[in-house]
């Protein structure tokens, strides 16, 4: 059955009707594309081209559907014939009659095709001269025939339809409505017939397939002449997408550079007067504050706003060598010994925890996992080589990288950092507040007042006696020292000789003026100076007690020097508060002793500025490199 089907397709494909249909379609396509009427010679060439490609297509594609075979023949023939027309227009050629006469084999078939094409176009059919008549034709007649062949034939102008509305009321003539309805029905019938043949609607079918799949209506006397015939177009062969069809815009080349900043965090820059929840080992730092103010905010603040942070590193921490614990041992009887100083060097390392930064440290406990850095001893120094009781320690992440890296996307900005210095067990180095509240202020020479020292401790000069005493040169120590009593006791390791103490909240109205109205103001101004006062010694209030701490290592009195006169003039006297009158002439005219003793201060506080913590961080930000966009100025 398959062989019979192939034979049927072969017979139908090479039938005269199919050849005529291909010739008609090709001629109409040339007329639409080129806008010319092909002459007899060109018709002869077109017929040969179609016959050639029909054989080639059948040999290659075999028994395919008629429509696909016809499409391949038309595509190949139109490409070849278009090249022929271009070559013919570029070079002179023989006339159509000469070409026909020179080909007596295919002459009958070509003449028949040309006659049918003339009938379809409404042109008169003229008998063509035979080969013998051309030989016996005289020169004038032959020349006239050639001239007529060269003149392109013009299609007959269609008659202009009469759109005039008739005024006749004859009942034999159809009305306009009936004519419209009949034309509409004919159009619908033609559309239904086309859909039934092709299987698809006329709008979504390929024009070439649609035209070849339906019977030609050019010679159909029953067809509607008012319907526009479908256009015969050769579908272009689709090609695959090429890389150059897609243009991908390249991003601009942007170069960045890393900028390093050193950030120093000082724990005393907080508002220690009002901020009672933080101390020197636990404090918070704010960045880019709204009022752009540094120092003495509720928490330390930095006005710099860091942007596009790619890395934060911990450089080091500087901490005081103060004792963080009191070790009390019994010596004999009621006597105790508390001279052992226990500082952070007692531990193998200290932990720096910053909750906002999860570092790259991991360990066998939760404290190390949450640590931003682990610091070890690096160096120490003191202000006095002979007195090694107080100084500073530099703690660094030795041989380690304590950092937080933001990649691939940098951190937009920093808003807050919480610094916590902890012991290896995760507890704070010290939970004790580093601020004290002032209760009373005394001046030496007042006598009594609850402060007694029968003899000074070792290393303290005799001028620290609190009672009126006469020394070897016949003078006395009246007014040489200020004694500041605090409301609570403090550890002896919290304050050391030479530390700088700062006061805040003293009120001059709480100090009665005796002898000079300005004395109370001068006293408060002297105590609350910006740089603070240097500490001389500590003491405690107890009958029969000496300067220093009690037997368990606690005290409640800080001792400071009163101001002296100008030493450049050689004066060694004490400068009085409130004027030039000597500070004390007699005990009865004591300027400050009795009055200050009877005064209790409210709201005054002090802090040790020396025993504070410094933490150093390195912040690396990513910024645009302007050098990549700056072009040289060629003058």
PyMOL commands that set and color helices and strands:
alter all, ss='L'
color gray80, all
select helices_A, chain A and resi 2-13+16-34+40-61+66-90+96-101+107-120+131-136+139-150+176-198+207-213+243-245+267-269+344-346+366-369+462-464+508-510+519-527+567-569+587-589+593-597+626-628
alter helices_A, ss='H'
color red, helices_A
select strands_A, chain A and resi 256-266+282-287+300-302+307-320+325-326+329-330+336-337+341-342+350-353+373-381+392-396+403-405+411-413+416-422+435-443+481-491+500-504+533-534+537-539+554-561+605-608+614-624
alter strands_A, ss='S'
color yellow, strands_A
deselect
rebuild
show_as cartoon
